[in-house]
């Protein structure tokens, strides 16, 4: 099977791997940005500590007060950048999921003879336009629902961000106060603060290569696009906690968006939990797959919520009805001879005109998927630099 060079080349069989690669490349981007932001914060704190330590490198009195105040400023700036990055990533994770919808739509509605000819040409143009105006209400609905989701620790996203904020600043202050109590120099304290932040110096460069140093063919084939290989982004301290939060939330909104779409599609009969090719060892994901009625991971849509655990990289595949059977039933629905409540609901959801199937529905849906599969450095920097 030929690998796609553009999103337009995707087939239904290629769709799940493509969505997975795009979502993983979004994760790569977030990892590089988080480490880069923490490197900047560490440098700012090191400068403040060394300046306050003076010639002998000792911190006490006024110097200590200056450092603590400066630490709060640096931390607030980092949290502002992190929250903006996280919100961008959440929206893009939803956009990636919606980006696969035209492929499914083309498979099932594209075979309907009434949609061919001039109307079919219009539809083809609409599928690949940029912009996200159509699905903004659906995107916002997914983000709101995800924001109300309770994690395993009983906290919502906003509370988890607040906890990261509070614990992070307390940890920096604790490292400074402990260093002073142990009579350590400003240099030594700076080293301990940077270690607490946990940023990998090589991570931003490592992730940039995986985003921008590969050809479209290499990306399509899955070459070196994974997030969980290499030591450059080995995490500890703040970096680990921030990325654990971000990765879980990206997975949550991405899977929730996919599930919302599958709930609406009248040709989806179920969904199958699928292990990632990078699945490292047996865990709850294997257990959930084996617990399915037929032991194959197939459940009713919405019965299983991914991710199943922090850093889960498994996915869900739509189990779909036979295309020919769908088209036969669709013809009856179009000419009014066969009622179909699920199709009525889908048409309402997308604002579809049943007689033509030519609507703003497909405009812009592939932009997020296109960007994270094949987008170049300029596109990312222009759209996602969060300052």
Secondary structure, DSSP 8 states (H G I E B T S, - for coil): ----SSGGG--HHHHHHHHHHHHHHHHHHHHHHHHHHHHHHHHHHHHHHHHHHTTTT---HHHHHHHHHHHHHHHHHHHHHHHHHHHHHHHHHHHHHHHTHHHHHHHHHTT-GGG-HHHHHHHHHHHT----STTHHHHHHHHHHHHT---TTS--HHHHHHHHHHHHHHHHHHHHHHHHHTT--HHHHHHHHHHHHT--TTHHHHHHHHHHSS-HHHHHTTTT--SS-SSTT---HHHHHHHHHHHHHHHHHHHHHHHHHHHH-TTEEEEEEE--TT--S--HHHHHHHHSTTSSSEE-TTSS-S-SSTT---EEEEEE--HHHHHHHHHHHHTTSS--HHHHHHHHHHT--TTT--SGGGTTTTHHHHHHHH--HHHHHHHH---
